Amino acid sequence: MDKAPEIHFPKLEKPSGKKQTTTVVVGALAVAWLAVEFVFKPLFNKLNSSKDKAVSDDTTAPPASDDATAPTTADDATAPSASDA
């Protein structure tokens, strides 16, 4: 009986060196970033909602009187007021 001819596949080279290291590091950083986002997402949402609440509390404060906040212009200084009449 004749032996079946052996099939020789081309040898596949494994990536090595800087390219492989860079790929592994970038992949590890991406997985770590996603893990942190997933684990701490409830905490981030809680902090954002409390920050939004603090900002909304500032906007609900009554505004100062219009006279105190209005900028003075040259027309205002020369125009007679109701108390001058």
C-alpha positions in Angstrom: 0.0 0.0 0.0 1.2 3.4 -0.9 1.4 6.1 1.8 -1.0 9.0 1.4 1.0 12.1 0.5 1.4 14.4 3.4 0.0 17.9 3.1 2.4 20.6 4.1 0.7 23.8 5.2 2.7 27.0 5.2 4.1 27.8 8.6 2.1 30.6 10.3 4.3 33.0 12.1 3.1 34.2 15.5 3.2 37.9 15.9 5.9 38.9 18.3 7.8 41.9 19.6 6.5 45.4 19.9 3.4 44.9 17.7 2.1 42.0 19.9 2.9 43.9 23.1 1.1 47.0 21.8 -1.9 45.0 20.8 -2.1 43.3 24.2 -1.7 46.5 26.1 -4.4 48.4 24.1 -6.8 45.5 24.5 -6.1 45.3 28.2 -6.7 49.0 28.6 -10.0 48.8 26.7 -11.2 46.0 28.8 -10.2 47.7 32.0 -11.9 51.0 30.9 -15.2 49.1 30.1 -15.0 47.3 33.5 -14.6 50.5 35.4 -17.5 52.1 33.5 -19.7 49.1 34.1 -18.8 48.7 37.8 -18.9 52.4 38.8 -21.8 53.5 36.5 -24.3 53.7 39.4 -21.9 55.8 41.4 -21.3 58.1 38.5 -25.0 58.5 37.9 -25.6 59.3 41.6 -22.8 61.9 41.6 -24.2 63.5 38.4 -27.7 63.6 39.8 -26.6 65.2 43.0 -24.5 67.8 41.0 -27.6 68.5 38.8 -29.7 68.9 42.0 -27.2 71.4 43.4 -27.2 73.4 40.2 -31.0 73.4 40.1 -31.1 74.7 43.7 -29.1 77.7 42.7 -31.4 78.5 39.8 -34.5 78.4 42.0 -33.1 81.1 44.4 -35.1 84.3 44.1 -33.3 86.8 41.8 -31.8 90.0 43.3 -33.8 93.2 42.7 -33.6 94.4 39.1 -32.2 97.8 40.1 -29.2 96.3 41.8 -28.3 94.0 39.0 -29.0 96.3 36.0 -25.8 97.9 34.6 -25.7 101.7 34.8 -25.6 103.5 31.5 -25.0 107.1 30.6 -28.7 107.5 29.8 -29.6 106.4 33.3 -27.4 108.9 34.9 -28.8 111.9 33.1 -32.5 110.9 32.9 -34.7 112.3 35.6 -36.2 109.8 37.9 -39.7 109.7 39.3 -38.3 110.8 42.8 -36.7 113.9 41.3 -39.9 115.4 40.0 
